[in-house]
Amino acid sequence: MNENLMRAKSIQHAEYEIIEHLLGEIDLAGLKALMCDDEHSTKRFDAAAKNLCDRLTAMADVRRKNLPKGHPDRTEA
């Protein structure tokens, strides 16, 4: 976790940090082991994981402009 995080200054800030945590900290290996027993199920799982990661990344990107001033990931609108 980023040690330089400040308190949640807005809902968008909290959403961004939650999304970043989900993308960086959640390990899907155990779930994949349960759900994938052949090439086809593995391919489906990997595609689903990529789709969701892409969606979460897009959601985080939308929130970057609303991050507090001084946040290292903030982008100017």
ABEGO torsion letter per residue (X at the ends): XBAABBBBABAAAAAAAAAAAAAAABBAAAAAAAABABAAAAAAAAAAAAAAAAAAAAAAAAAAAABBBGBAABBBX
